[in-house]
Amino acid sequence: MIVEALLNFLIAFSSMVMIAYMVRHFLFTYHGLFGKPMQRTFERVAGVYQPKVTVLIPAHNEEMVIGNLLERMTELTYPKDKLEVIVIDDGSTDRTGEIADKFAKEYNFIKVIHRSNGGAGKPAALNEGLKFSNGEIILTFDADYYPQLDIIEKLVAPFIDPEVGAVQGRVVVANEDESIVSKVVTLERIGGYRIDQLARDDLALVPQYGGTVGGFRRKMLEEVGGWDTTILAEDTDLTVRSILKGYQVRYVNDAECYEEAVTTWKAYWRQRYRWAKGHMQCAMKHLKAVWKAIHLSLYEKIELTLLLCIYFLPILTLLGWTVGVTAYMLHLKPILPIYVLILSAFTYSTVGSFAPFFEIGAAAYLDGRRRILWLLPALTFSFVIMAFCCTKAFIDLLISRDGNHKWVHTVHNGNGYNGLNGINGHNGSRNGLHTLNDGGRKRNGRRMRL
């Protein structure tokens, strides 16, 4: 009797949570397809509003990619007298510092900070760079990223509104064809940015700063004390702290930057483990403050809660599978295992940001990426991986909640730049993603400079 009551409670709890995420993402997808923005855009002031900008580039053993990014920094269209690029060589043991120093000698707007005791993680490196920065707006790029030529103009435009404290641009995978894993990441990125982030911005909810291709108002950073070095998801932490301080976070879909995605399941696990553990840290740290904040609407509180708890969803799904098997093994009422297994299977395609089928399908349609949809079944495997990855992250966090959670660096080999010739406007289109002409790109009737 007690066992049946417990199982029924787990079913009821799982159902409520899953339905909440299901509704959330159905609404996001519907808005992405048919909705109109509820907030103003800042396209008209892009290139007109030109504050002093500092770009922080944390780099630990990035010799294979740092040169490409710094070369791109020299090509950006933003006025160089208002641009400052700071590379934080975070205890690199390869040629990262040497390559960065060569650029600093040639270009006076590029600076390099060498941290001999570095390697402690990205948040610590960013805090170090902030100390030496002079910009009113602080932007960040990871070393393996490759931005549009006019990305600074696009990212800083929303800051003309004094209520905006943080901005996020769009991440696009450059090495999509390198492996099945990079293709899976491509699908996740398409759904996560083209639908999820854009819908949250359009609906005046809470877009998420993703740790790169975005940035902050310096005043806001100083008010919250910079990056928290104890949190593995320092980007999510700063997103929530910005909102709690009364600032807005905006998403700029046209500000695209190309990344080198992970290409092996081992690297995928390590990266997602860090993200999951960091998100859970943020949930434990901020949920109480979110619900106590008097300046947030009920909708914003619900959205922030769902955002902070997103990496608990795979754990809940794994729990559903376990409950179903347990009910079957104990010969309980047939409705229990059937209900739970159907529930888990149904909600797999509707929950969270773990590549839900309908969200990615809609995003691929809007992006003109129909050919990649054949890979959708592979997302089942990636979701199973996330179920176990998130469960391990949660257990490890419970065992050592206040311990030292080591930042694990993602290794980059530079292969992501093999497909960027097309992006530079020299070789036509790349896999149907971009239609390039005279160095530009036309999508949805608009031309954007790359």
C-alpha positions in Angstrom: 0.0 0.0 0.0 2.8 2.4 0.9 4.7 1.5 -2.2 1.7 2.1 -4.4 1.0 5.4 -2.7 4.7 6.5 -3.3 4.6 5.4 -6.9 1.4 7.3 -7.5 2.9 10.4 -5.9 5.9 10.2 -8.1 3.6 9.8 -11.2 1.5 12.8 -10.2 4.6 15.0 -9.4 6.3 14.0 -12.7 3.1 14.7 -14.6 2.8 18.2 -13.2 6.4 19.2 -14.0 6.4 17.6 -17.4 3.2 19.3 -18.4 4.6 22.7 -17.3 7.6 22.3 -19.6 5.4 20.9 -22.4 3.2 24.0 -22.3 6.2 26.3 -22.1 7.8 24.9 -25.2 4.6 24.6 -27.2 4.0 28.3 -26.6 7.6 29.1 -27.6 7.3 27.1 -30.8 3.9 28.6 -31.7 5.3 32.1 -31.1 8.3 31.3 -33.2 6.1 30.3 -36.1 3.2 32.8 -35.9 3.8 35.3 -33.1 4.9 38.9 -33.2 7.5 40.5 -30.9 6.1 42.1 -27.7 9.4 44.1 -27.3 11.0 46.7 -29.5 14.1 45.8 -31.5 17.2 47.9 -31.8 18.2 47.3 -35.4 17.9 51.0 -36.2 20.5 52.1 -33.7 23.0 49.3 -34.6 26.1 51.2 -35.8 24.8 54.5 -34.6 25.1 53.9 -30.8 28.9 53.4 -30.3 29.9 53.2 -26.6 33.4 52.2 -25.5 33.5 48.4 -25.7 35.8 45.8 -24.1 36.0 42.3 -25.5 37.2 39.7 -23.0 38.7 36.5 -24.4 39.6 33.9 -21.8 42.0 31.3 -23.2 43.6 28.2 -21.7 45.7 26.1 -24.2 43.9 27.5 -27.2 46.8 27.7 -29.7 44.8 25.9 -32.4 42.0 28.6 -32.5 43.1 31.8 -30.7 44.8 33.2 -33.9 41.7 32.9 -36.0 39.6 34.8 -33.5 42.2 37.6 -33.0 42.6 37.9 -36.7 38.8 38.3 -36.9 39.0 41.0 -34.2 41.2 43.1 -36.4 38.6 42.8 -39.2 35.6 43.9 -37.2 33.8 47.0 -38.5 33.4 48.6 -35.0 35.6 51.7 -34.6 39.0 50.6 -33.3 39.3 53.8 -31.2 36.2 52.6 -29.2 37.2 48.9 -29.1 39.5 47.2 -26.6 40.3 43.5 -26.9 41.8 41.7 -23.8 43.1 38.2 -24.1 43.4 36.5 -20.7 46.1 33.8 -21.1 44.9 31.6 -18.3 48.0 29.6 -17.4 48.4 28.1 -20.9 51.3 25.6 -21.4 51.1 25.8 -25.2 51.7 28.8 -27.6 48.4 30.6 -26.8 50.2 33.4 -25.0 52.9 33.7 -27.7 50.3 34.0 -30.5 48.3 36.6 -28.5 51.4 38.6 -27.8 52.2 38.9 -31.5 48.8 40.4 -32.2 49.2 42.8 -29.2 52.5 44.0 -30.7 50.9 44.7 -34.0 47.5 46.2 -32.9 47.3 48.7 -30.1 43.7 47.9 -29.2 44.6 44.3 -28.3 46.1 43.6 -24.9 47.2 40.3 -23.2 47.1 39.3 -19.6 49.3 36.4 -18.6 48.1 34.5 -15.5 50.9 32.2 -14.4 48.7 30.8 -11.7 45.8 30.4 -14.1 43.8 27.4 -15.2 41.4 27.9 -12.3 38.5 28.3 -14.7 36.8 30.8 -17.0 35.1 32.9 -14.3 38.3 33.7 -12.6 40.0 34.6 -15.9 37.1 36.9 -16.8 37.3 38.7 -13.4 41.0 39.3 -14.0 40.3 40.8 -17.4 37.6 43.0 -16.0 40.1 44.6 -13.7 42.1 45.9 -16.6 39.2 46.8 -18.9 38.0 50.4 -19.7 34.8 49.7 -21.7 31.3 50.8 -20.8 30.1 47.6 -22.3 31.9 44.3 -21.6 31.5 41.5 -24.2 32.9 38.0 -24.1 33.9 35.5 -26.7 35.3 32.0 -26.2 38.6 31.4 -28.0 37.0 29.0 -30.5 34.4 31.4 -31.8 34.3 33.3 -35.1 32.0 36.3 -35.2 30.3 38.3 -37.9 32.1 41.5 -39.0 29.5 43.8 -37.5 28.6 41.7 -34.5 29.8 44.4 -32.0 27.3 46.9 -33.5 24.5 44.4 -33.1 25.3 43.3 -29.6 25.8 46.8 -28.1 22.6 48.3 -29.7 20.2 47.1 -27.0 22.4 48.8 -24.3 21.1 52.2 -25.5 18.2 51.3 -23.2 19.5 51.9 -19.6 17.3 49.1 -18.3 19.2 46.5 -20.3 22.0 44.9 -18.3 22.9 41.9 -20.5 22.7 40.9 -24.1 23.1 37.5 -25.9 23.8 36.8 -29.5 23.2 33.6 -31.6 25.6 30.7 -31.6 25.9 28.7 -34.8 27.9 25.5 -35.2 30.7 25.8 -37.8 32.0 22.2 -37.8 28.6 20.6 -38.3 29.9 17.9 -40.7 32.8 16.7 -38.6 30.9 14.0 -36.7 27.5 12.7 -35.7 28.0 14.4 -32.3 28.6 17.8 -34.0 25.5 17.3 -36.0 23.5 16.6 -32.8 24.9 19.8 -31.3 23.9 21.6 -34.4 20.3 20.5 -33.9 20.4 21.5 -30.3 21.7 25.0 -31.1 19.1 25.6 -33.8 16.3 24.8 -31.5 17.8 26.5 -28.5 18.5 29.8 -30.2 16.1 30.2 -33.2 13.0 29.3 -31.2 13.8 29.2 -27.4 15.9 32.3 -26.9 14.1 34.3 -29.5 10.7 33.5 -28.0 11.8 34.4 -24.5 13.0 37.7 -25.8 9.9 38.4 -27.9 7.5 37.5 -25.0 9.4 39.8 -22.6 10.5 36.8 -20.4 14.1 36.0 -19.7 16.6 35.2 -22.4 19.7 33.5 -21.1 23.3 34.9 -21.4 25.2 31.8 -22.6 28.7 32.6 -21.5 29.9 33.8 -24.9 28.7 35.9 -27.9 27.2 38.4 -25.4 28.0 40.7 -22.6 27.0 43.1 -19.9 26.8 46.7 -18.9 29.8 47.5 -16.8 27.7 49.2 -14.2 25.7 46.0 -13.7 28.8 43.8 -13.5 30.2 46.0 -10.8 26.9 46.0 -8.8 26.8 42.2 -8.7 30.5 41.7 -8.1 31.5 40.2 -11.4 31.6 36.5 -12.1 31.1 33.9 -9.3 34.1 31.6 -9.4 32.3 29.0 -7.3 29.6 28.4 -9.9 30.3 26.2 -12.9 27.5 27.8 -14.9 28.7 31.4 -14.4 26.7 32.5 -17.3 23.3 31.4 -15.9 24.3 32.8 -12.5 25.0 36.2 -14.0 21.7 36.1 -16.0 19.7 35.6 -12.8 21.7 38.1 -10.8 21.2 40.7 -13.5 17.4 40.1 -13.4 17.3 40.2 -9.6 19.1 43.6 -9.8 16.2 44.9 -11.9 17.9 44.8 -15.3 16.7 43.3 -18.5 18.4 40.6 -20.6 17.9 40.9 -24.4 18.6 38.4 -27.2 19.8 39.5 -30.6 19.1 36.8 -33.2 20.9 38.6 -36.0 24.2 38.7 -34.1 25.6 35.4 -35.2 28.9 33.8 -34.1 30.3 30.5 -35.2 31.6 27.9 -32.8 33.6 24.7 -32.8 31.2 22.1 -31.4 32.4 19.0 -29.5 32.8 16.0 -31.8 32.9 13.0 -29.5 30.4 11.6 -27.0 33.1 11.7 -24.3 33.6 15.5 -24.8 29.8 15.9 -25.1 29.4 14.2 -21.7 32.1 16.3 -20.0 30.7 19.6 -21.3 27.1 18.7 -20.5 28.1 17.4 -17.0 29.6 20.9 -16.3 26.5 22.7 -17.6 24.2 20.5 -15.6 26.1 20.7 -12.4 26.4 24.5 -12.8 22.7 25.0 -13.5 21.8 22.9 -10.4 24.1 25.1 -8.4 22.3 28.2 -9.7 18.9 26.7 -8.8 20.0 26.0 -5.3 21.4 29.5 -5.0 18.7 31.6 -6.6 15.3 30.0 -6.5 14.3 31.4 -3.1 15.4 34.9 -4.2 13.5 34.7 -7.4 10.2 34.0 -5.7 10.8 36.7 -3.1 11.6 39.4 -5.7 8.8 41.9 -5.7 9.7 43.5 -9.0 9.2 40.2 -11.0 5.8 39.2 -12.4 4.4 35.8 -11.8 5.2 34.8 -15.4 8.8 35.9 -15.0 9.1 33.9 -11.7 7.7 30.8 -13.3 10.0 31.2 -16.4 13.1 31.7 -14.3 12.2 28.6 -12.2 11.7 26.5 -15.3 15.0 27.8 -16.7 17.0 27.1 -13.5 15.5 23.6 -13.1 15.9 22.5 -16.8 18.7 20.0 -16.0 16.5 18.3 -13.5 14.2 17.2 -16.3 16.3 14.3 -17.5 16.6 13.1 -13.9 12.8 13.2 -13.6 12.5 11.2 -16.9 15.0 8.6 -15.6 13.0 8.4 -12.4 9.9 7.8 -14.5 11.5 4.9 -16.3 12.6 3.5 -13.0 9.2 3.8 -11.5 7.7 2.0 -14.5 10.1 -0.9 -14.3 9.7 -1.2 -10.5 5.9 -1.3 -10.8 6.2 -4.0 -13.4 8.6 -6.1 -11.3 6.5 -5.8 -8.2 3.4 -6.9 -10.1 1.5 -3.8 -9.1 -1.6 -2.5 -11.0 -0.9 -2.6 -14.7 -1.9 1.0 -15.2 1.2 2.2 -13.3 4.0 0.9 -15.5 2.0 1.6 -18.7 1.1 5.2 -17.6 4.6 6.0 -16.5 6.3 4.6 -19.6 3.9 6.4 -21.9 4.3 9.6 -19.9 8.1 9.4 -20.2 8.0 8.6 -23.9 5.6 11.4 -24.6 7.3 14.1 -22.6 10.7 13.2 -24.0 9.7 15.1 -27.2 8.3 18.1 -25.3 10.5 19.0 -22.3 13.2 21.5 -21.8 16.0 22.5 -24.1 17.2 19.0 -24.8 16.4 19.1 -28.5 12.6 18.6 -28.4 11.4 17.3 -31.8 8.8 19.9 -32.5 11.0 22.9 -31.5 13.9 21.8 -33.6 11.6 21.0 -36.5 10.1 24.4 -36.4 13.5 26.1 -36.0 15.0 24.1 -38.9 12.0 25.1 -41.1 12.5 28.8 -40.2 16.2 28.6 -40.9 15.8 26.7 -44.2 17.6 23.7 -42.7 15.3 20.8 -43.7 18.0 18.5 -44.8 19.4 18.0 -41.3 16.1 16.8 -39.9 16.9 13.2 -40.9 19.1 13.2 -37.8 16.3 13.8 -35.3 16.2 10.1 -34.1 19.8 10.6 -32.9 18.4 13.0 -30.3 16.9 10.0 -28.5 20.4 8.7 -27.8 21.7 12.1 -26.7 18.7 12.4 -24.3 19.4 9.1 -22.7 23.0 10.2 -22.2 21.7 13.4 -20.6 19.5 11.4 -18.3 22.5 9.6 -16.8 24.8 12.6 -17.0 22.5 14.9 -15.1 21.8 12.3 -12.5 25.5 11.9 -11.9 25.9 15.6 -11.7 23.1 15.9 -9.1 24.5 13.1 -7.0 28.0 14.6 -7.1 26.6 18.0 -6.1 24.7 16.6 -3.2 27.8 14.8 -1.9 30.0 17.9 -2.2 27.6 20.8 -2.4 30.1 23.3 -0.9 33.2 21.6 -2.3 35.6 22.7 -5.0 33.9 21.9 -8.3 36.7 21.8 -10.9 36.2 23.6 -14.2 36.9 21.1 -17.0 38.2 22.8 -20.1 36.8 21.8 -23.5 39.6 21.0 -25.9 39.5 22.7 -29.4 41.4 21.5 -32.4 40.6 24.3 -34.9 38.6 22.1 -37.2 35.6 24.3 -36.8 37.3 26.8 -39.2 37.4 24.5 -42.1 33.9 25.4 -43.1 34.3 29.2 -42.7 35.4 30.0 -46.2 31.7 30.1 -47.2 30.9 32.3 -44.2 33.5 34.8 -45.4 31.6 35.1 -48.6 34.1 33.4 -51.0 32.6 30.0 -51.7 28.9 30.4 -52.0 26.6 28.4 -49.6 27.5 25.9 -46.9 25.1 22.9 -46.5 22.1 25.1 -47.2 22.6 27.2 -44.1 23.8 30.4 -45.8 23.1 31.9 -49.1 26.0 34.2 -49.7 26.3 36.9 -52.4 28.9 39.6 -52.6 30.2 38.9 -49.1 26.7 39.1 -47.6 24.0 36.7 -46.5 20.3 36.8 -47.4 17.8 35.1 -45.1 14.2 35.8 -44.6 14.4 38.7 -47.1 17.2 40.6 -45.2 20.9 40.9 -46.0 23.3 40.8 -43.1 27.0 41.5 -43.4 29.3 38.7 -42.4 
